[in-house]
Amino acid sequence: MKILVCISNVPDTTSKINFTGDNKEFDKNGVQYVINPWDEYALTRAIELKEAKGGSVTVLNVGEADAEPNIRKALAIGADDAIRVNAHPKDAFFVAQQITAIAKEGGYDMILMGKESIDYNGFQVHNMVGEMMGIPSVTPAFKLDMVDDSTARLEREIEGGKEVVEVKLPFVASAQQPMCEPRIPNMRGIMTARTKPLKVVEAAGGEAKSEYVNYSKPEKKSGVKLIDADNAGELIKLLRNEAKVL
Amino acid sequence: MSVLVFVEGLNGEIKKSSLEAASYGSQVAQAMGTSATAVAIGEVHEEALAKLGEQGISKVLYDADDRLKQFVADAYVKVIATAAQQESAKVLVFSNSNIGAAVGSKLAVRLNGSLATNVTELPKIDGGNFTVTRGVFSGKAFADVNLTSDVKIIAVKKNSTDIISNGGSTATVEKLSADLAESDFAAAPKETVMQDTGGGVLLPEAEIVVSGGRGMKGPENWHLIEGLAKELGAATACSKPVSDIGWRPHHEHVGQTGITVSPNLYIAAGISGAIQHLAGVNSSKVIVVINKDPEAPFFKAADYGIVGDALEVLPKLIEAAKALDK
């Protein structure tokens, strides 16, 4: 089974977010980058399936060279090889076109990724790839198992419940918890990752359909009004009469 | 040219998040000097559809095909694309739900349109520019995005649009029947299991959320969270550590890697307020924090706070909530 796992290079969850250039650009200064946490579920589950059923796991990143440390990290966790499409990921439509080009060429049985990136929160790319390839996309999935060699069984979250879906290979799925326990690289993995193939290819053309023009941050709260714990019931009155939310 | 809004049903009624999407869509239509049409699929009462007139919808296209009672992405996409074509829709509006965003993404490919999800404000339409504001960095920032294609698709973040109400207006309901093929059902769910909320409120739709963290000391104390939620008509939620150690199910985890909520009132009991948790809740209109540590970072993001043990404070709040006239 050939599995393609798409990963994004994103600011660590603890990052403070700032902008530069008159709020037109994200300020990378002092920001640590990690593999998008949602993508880690897809990566680890892909490796578990490979270990159980055989096959290979290829990691794909659409991004610039500064993503390579995290691509190596994915190889250290257990992917076999990696591809980086050397392009600035302009928007979801652009990224989906790059993934589709790679996926069509590679003939993968399964294309996995996180349900969204924690920086641009699109929740778009997986469904776009499914549509561009004309194969099912099951998102967001929190369970993924093989029923037999050609059929997978997934559970996906819907508002207020879940759906159980069985699809034939090939398909696209996006991952979220509790699909698996994301792995961290061990020393042996880190050593072998250095020599695993990482191929850099140029973008397959493709256009963006949106442009980011400006950023802003939420307004800060004006300050907390403290209520004495012995008189906690007072809070409920304030929520009704002052904040008017009850 | 018109604006097309996809509305989702639940138990025959229209979801609150779809009433918001309808309100959003009709305001966009007004700004563009056109009308707003809704498209509904599956099991929705026709009276509920006609009532969408109150949100400014003039017409509803309704595909009542029995096979569409459950969500089937490819079939839904085809129905909505059929409606979009029939109406020559230039703007399509969805709720930013797992269903709405999924269908919107596929339609962006099929209709060659620009898509923005997680949209928090009405668009600014200025000459040729059509700009929307969307939440990015998991609630830590907003971005203004130009949608550059002829067709624009917008998925509206829940609880970010007020529901408008033109009392008494009704929409006309017309049947729609898309030409569905067997292949549109290839990834149809085998089974759909809805959570038993015990008559409570679903978290993503909730206007009030009561959430607990490790300061609740154990799952056996959750009756206090549930008790306050019941009195306030709220949904329950939890922090990441709480779902990680299995005190509560994953779908209740609110935060950067869980779900993002933006209720009118978010009450956090025994949650310190790690930056990842704040990202998931900071668009809530009013935040209340109960924590025994006066230095807990959450107090900086709160409107109201009580420094005290959640296990002692919550019973007092439940008692006070019981005394309110409902």
Interface residues (C-beta under 8 A of the other chain):
Chain A: P11 T13 T14 K16 I17 F19 P37 W38 A92 F93 A96 I118 D119 Y120 N121 G122 F123 Q124 V125 H126 N127 M128 G130 E131 M132 P136 S137 V138 T139 P140 F142 R156 E157 I158 E159 G160 G161 K162 E163 V164 V165 E166 V167 K168 F171 Q177 P178 A208 K209 S210 E211 Y212 V213 N214 Y215 S216 K217 P218 K221 V224 K225 L226 I227 D228 A229 A232 G233 E234 L235 I236 K237 L238 L239 R240 A243 V245 L246
Chain B: L10 K15 Q70 F71 A73 D74 V77 N96 S97 N98 I99 A101 A102 G104 S105 K106 A108 V109 R110 G113 S114 L115 A116 T117 N118 T131 T133 R134 G135 V136 F137 S138 G139 K140 A141 F142 A143 D144 V145 N146 L147 T148 S149 A186 A187 A188 P189 K190 E191 T192 V193 M194 Q195 T197 L202 P204 E205 I208 L232 H250 H251 H253 Q256 T257 G258 T260 N264 L265 I275 Q276 A279 N282 S283 K285 V286 I287 V288 V289 F299 K300 A301 A302 D303 Y304 G305 I306 V307 G308 D309 E312 V313 K316 L317 E319 A320 A321 A323 L324
